[in-house]
Amino acid sequence: MPRVSAYWSVARASFRQYSTYRMATAAGVFTNSIFGLIRASILLAAIHAAGGELRGYDALQAATYVWLGQAMLAPIEAFGTREISQRVHQGDVAVDLLRPTHLLGMFYAQKLGRAGFLLLARGVPPMLVGALLTGLALPSDPLSYLVGAACLLLAITVAFLGDAMINLASFWLVETRGLSVVYMAVMNLLSGFLIPIAWFPDWLAAIARATPFPSMVQTPIDALSGRIPPIEALALLGEQAAWALVLTVAAVLMLRIGVRSLEVQGG
């Protein structure tokens, strides 16, 4: 229980920390809303050109897809773990496993606290903008919101683990910023953030679904929008949980192997 209390304290501290950045939050809401309008206009133009429906999406559903994606962008976005690579390069990570709290657990708690604030402060306002300007197609079944919330939590978890693994590559790479840029570009595409995966060519959709990236964006959007019934969304929730488990094991192994390598090389 002391460990759980420590993680909870870190999450609360992270929430409070980001709540002090009022100007940055306001700027983020404005930027998020503008990009939402741009993305919505592009998707709506594509649907109009397709005759009012494109692979199961009409105009209202496409607009909802955009605004839910914009609302989740900041909470899910892979950032905030850069300090992991810094601790690796400084050698501080060698003693982290000796502490009662786990290194990845502490950063995950920070991620959850930050994501909670960003979801409220930078996620809800763009949704309101979308509701006023384009309208939203939201489910009437309360179970969709419950399953969607669970999907969102797992989406944040999977995104955190993927980003953490990129930073843990610092054990074997001098610099990981280039790798992070490539990772973000691939994630934005294959997660379905730019356009729904249903709009992908079949070969690209197959590649995307073989990766954890759809679990970061496409799955929670489908669940929260009610596009997939709650019972069917439970299968996607299980897929997210499986990816979270796989990535957790991989990240922990990377950390342990990397620390041993660092100790051997550094003495």
Phi, psi and omega in degrees: 000325177301324179294316179300318178297321179294316179296319179297320178296320178295317179298316179295319180296321178295319177300312181294322181300312183286340178288347179275347182271069188291315181293319178296323179294316179298317179296322179295320178297315180298311181296318179299319180292319179296313179294329175297317178296319179296312180297319180297318180296323179293313181293322179293324177295320179296319180292321178298318180293333180274359178098016176103354179205137182221108177049049175091358180248126168263184186299315183292321179293322178294319178297319178297320178301316181297311187289327174293321177297318178294323180294326183269350186304306183294315179297323185271333187313136183281090174206167177101355179250014179303332181297335178298312179295327178294320179293326177294311183294330179275348180085359182294336184293342183297333182257357185294326181288350179275349183276157181294335177258146183277142181304310181293325178296321179293317179290328176293320177298318176300317180299316181294318178297315179296316181296322179299316179293314183295327178296319180285315189275326184243355179261316182293315181304314177299327176297321177294320176300315179297320180298323182282321189267322184239340186086159181228142175256094183251152184288153176265345181278118179302332181296331179298322180288324179293311178294322179297321178296319177295320177296322180294318178299317179290328177297316177297320180295312180296318179297319178299314183295319178298315179294321179298321179294323176298318180288328178291343175296350177299340176298332185241352179239144178289323182219134183247004183296320177297318178297322179295321179296315179296317180300316181296320180296316179294318181298315180300325180282304189283344178283344185090010181292318183289309176217156179301144180298333178298340179272352180291154165301153185304320183293322180286324177297321179295320178296315181300316184288346176272003181243168177281355188297319177301333179293343182275329186227303186301314183297308180296327178294314180300321182288315183289331181277348182078009179298326174249127179304151184306321181296317178290328180293336178298327177295319177292325176298319177295323177294318176300315180298322179295316178296320178299319179294313180299314182291327176297313179299316181296316181295317179296319178295317177301317181296313182294314180294320181294319179297318179297319178297319180295320180293322180292317183285325185267345179086000000 
